[in-house]
């Protein structure tokens, strides 16, 4: 039985020369690979049946080099009672309940 790529099971990574052998294999592969601008051109276009409207909108945003919307942090704010209610125990109780709900 062949078990592949299980770091807790595989042995021999610490053997002398193992790293040099791995680097040599990588360099050999890099000599064969000649990247082009469109290195995926020989593959068929992906099927779009799983492409949702949200994904389409995001791809359009990236194609048009538009910045990503920043995250609205309003829902994470925990406001204290208004200035006139800062001594009101019930107002503070509502603020604490709101923070617990958050």
VOKOL-581833 format. One record per residue: residue number from 1; residue in three letters; z, y, x of N, C-alpha, C in turn. Coordinates in steps of 0.2 Angstrom, whole numbers, plus 5000, padded with zeros to 4 digits. Layout:
   n res n_zz n_yy n_xx ca_zz ca_yy ca_xx c_zz c_yy c_xx
 NUM ALA    Z    Y    X     Z     Y     X    Z    Y    X
...
REM end
This chain:
   n res n_zz n_yy n_xx ca_zz ca_yy ca_xx c_zz c_yy c_xx
   1 UNK 5000 4994 5004  5000  5000  5000 5000 5006 5004
   2 UNK 4995 5011 5003  4995  5017  5007 4999 5022 5003
   3 UNK 5004 5025 5007  5007  5031  5004 5005 5037 5008
   4 UNK 5002 5042 5005  5000  5048  5009 5004 5054 5007
   5 UNK 5005 5058 5013  5008  5065  5012 5015 5065 5009
   6 UNK 5019 5061 5011  5026  5061  5008 5031 5062 5014
   7 UNK 5032 5069 5015  5036  5071  5021 5043 5067 5022
   8 UNK 5046 5065 5017  5052  5062  5017 5051 5054 5019
   9 UNK 5045 5052 5019  5043  5045  5020 5039 5044 5027
  10 UNK 5035 5049 5028  5030  5048  5034 5035 5048 5040
  11 UNK 5032 5045 5045  5035  5045  5051 5030 5047 5057
  12 UNK 5033 5049 5063  5029  5050  5068 5027 5057 5070
  13 UNK 5030 5062 5065  5028  5069  5066 5031 5072 5073
  14 UNK 5036 5069 5075  5040  5071  5081 5037 5068 5087
  15 UNK 5033 5063 5087  5030  5059  5093 5027 5064 5097
  16 UNK 5027 5063 5104  5024  5067  5109 5016 5067 5107
  17 UNK 5013 5072 5107  5006  5073  5106 5004 5073 5099
  18 UNK 5008 5072 5094  5006  5072  5087 5004 5079 5085
  19 UNK 5007 5084 5087  5005  5091  5085 4998 5093 5089
  20 UNK 4997 5091 5095  4991  5092  5098 4985 5089 5095
  21 UNK 4987 5083 5093  4981  5079  5090 4979 5082 5083
  22 UNK 4984 5084 5079  4983  5088  5073 4979 5094 5074
  23 UNK 4981 5098 5079  4977  5104  5081 4970 5103 5083
  24 UNK 4969 5097 5086  4962  5095  5089 4958 5094 5083
  25 UNK 4961 5090 5078  4957  5088  5072 4955 5094 5068
  26 UNK 4960 5099 5067  4958  5105  5064 4953 5109 5067
  27 UNK 4953 5110 5073  4948  5113  5077 4941 5110 5077
  28 UNK 4941 5103 5077  4935  5100  5076 4932 5101 5069
  29 UNK 4936 5101 5064  4934  5103  5057 4931 5110 5056
  30 UNK 4935 5114 5060  4933  5121  5060 4926 5123 5063
  31 UNK 4924 5118 5068  4918  5119  5071 4912 5117 5066
  32 UNK 4913 5112 5062  4908  5110  5057 4907 5115 5051
  33 UNK 4913 5118 5049  4913  5123  5043 4910 5130 5045
  34 UNK 4904 5131 5042  4902  5138  5044 4902 5142 5037
  35 UNK 4907 5146 5036  4907  5150  5030 4902 5155 5029
  36 UNK 4900 5155 5022  4895  5160  5020 4898 5165 5015
  37 UNK 4895 5170 5013  4897  5175  5008 4899 5171 5002
  38 UNK 4894 5167 5000  4895  5163  4994 4895 5155 4995
  39 UNK 4901 5153 4998  4901  5146  5000 4902 5141 4995
  40 UNK 4903 5143 4988  4904  5139  4983 4897 5138 4979
  41 UNK 4892 5141 4981  4885  5142  4978 4883 5135 4976
  42 UNK 4884 5130 4979  4881  5123  4978 4885 5119 4972
  43 UNK 4891 5122 4970  4895  5119  4965 4893 5122 4958
  44 UNK 4893 5118 4953  4891  5121  4946 4896 5126 4944
  45 UNK 4894 5131 4940  4899  5136  4937 4904 5132 4933
  46 UNK 4910 5135 4933  4916  5131  4929 4915 5132 4922
  47 UNK 4917 5127 4918  4917  5127  4911 4921 5132 4908
  48 UNK 4919 5136 4903  4924  5141  4901 4927 5139 4894
  49 UNK 4927 5133 4893  4931  5131  4886 4938 5132 4887
  50 UNK 4941 5133 4893  4948  5134  4893 4950 5141 4895
  51 UNK 4945 5145 4895  4946  5152  4896 4948 5156 4890
  52 UNK 4954 5158 4890  4957  5162  4885 4955 5169 4885
  53 UNK 4956 5173 4880  4954  5180  4880 4958 5184 4885
  54 UNK 4965 5182 4886  4969  5185  4891 4966 5184 4898
  55 UNK 4964 5178 4899  4961  5177  4906 4955 5181 4907
  56 UNK 4950 5181 4902  4944  5185  4902 4946 5192 4903
  57 UNK 4951 5195 4900  4952  5202  4901 4955 5203 4908
  58 UNK 4959 5198 4911  4961  5199  4918 4956 5198 4923
  59 UNK 4951 5194 4922  4945  5193  4926 4941 5200 4926
  60 UNK 4940 5203 4920  4936  5209  4920 4940 5214 4923
  61 UNK 4947 5215 4923  4951  5220  4926 4950 5219 4934
  62 UNK 4950 5213 4936  4949  5212  4943 4942 5213 4946
  63 UNK 4937 5212 4942  4930  5213  4943 4929 5220 4944
  64 UNK 4932 5224 4940  4931  5232  4940 4936 5235 4944
  65 UNK 4940 5231 4948  4945  5234  4953 4950 5239 4950
  66 UNK 4952 5237 4944  4957  5241  4941 4964 5239 4943
  67 UNK 4969 5243 4943  4975  5241  4945 4979 5237 4939
  68 UNK 4983 5233 4941  4987  5229  4936 4992 5233 4932
  69 UNK 4993 5232 4926  4998  5236  4922 5005 5234 4925
  70 UNK 5009 5240 4926  5016  5239  4928 5020 5235 4923
  71 UNK 5025 5232 4925  5029  5229  4920 5034 5234 4917
  72 UNK 5034 5233 4910  5038  5238  4906 5046 5235 4907
  73 UNK 5050 5239 4910  5057  5237  4911 5061 5240 4906
  74 UNK 5059 5243 4901  5063  5246  4895 5067 5241 4892
  75 UNK 5065 5235 4891  5069  5229  4888 5075 5227 4892
  76 UNK 5075 5229 4899  5080  5226  4903 5086 5232 4904
  77 UNK 5084 5238 4901  5089  5243  4902 5095 5242 4897
  78 UNK 5101 5244 4900  5107  5243  4896 5110 5250 4895
  79 UNK 5108 5253 4890  5110  5260  4889 5117 5261 4886
  80 UNK 5121 5266 4889  5128  5267  4887 5127 5271 4881
  81 UNK 5133 5272 4877  5133  5276  4871 5131 5283 4873
  82 UNK 5128 5287 4868  5126  5294  4868 5132 5298 4871
  83 UNK 5130 5304 4873  5135  5308  4876 5141 5310 4872
  84 UNK 5140 5311 4865  5145  5313  4861 5149 5307 4858
  85 UNK 5147 5300 4860  5150  5294  4858 5154 5291 4863
  86 UNK 5154 5294 4869  5157  5290  4875 5164 5288 4874
  87 UNK 5168 5292 4870  5175  5290  4869 5176 5286 4863
  88 UNK 5170 5284 4859  5171  5280  4853 5170 5272 4855
  89 UNK 5176 5269 4853  5176  5262  4855 5171 5258 4852
  90 UNK 5169 5259 4845  5164  5255  4842 5157 5256 4845
  91 UNK 5156 5262 4848  5149  5263  4851 5149 5259 4857
  92 UNK 5155 5259 4861  5155  5255  4867 5154 5247 4865
  93 UNK 5157 5245 4860  5157  5238  4858 5150 5237 4856
  94 UNK 5146 5241 4853  5139  5240  4851 5135 5239 4858
  95 UNK 5136 5244 4863  5133  5243  4869 5134 5237 4873
  96 UNK 5140 5234 4872  5142  5228  4876 5139 5222 4872
  97 UNK 5138 5222 4865  5135  5217  4862 5127 5217 4863
  98 UNK 5125 5223 4864  5118  5224  4866 5116 5221 4873
  99 UNK 5121 5222 4878  5120  5219  4884 5121 5212 4884
 100 UNK 5125 5209 4880  5125  5202  4879 5119 5199 4877
 101 UNK 5116 5202 4872  5110  5200  4869 5104 5200 4874
 102 UNK 5104 5205 4879  5099  5206  4884 5100 5200 4888
REM end
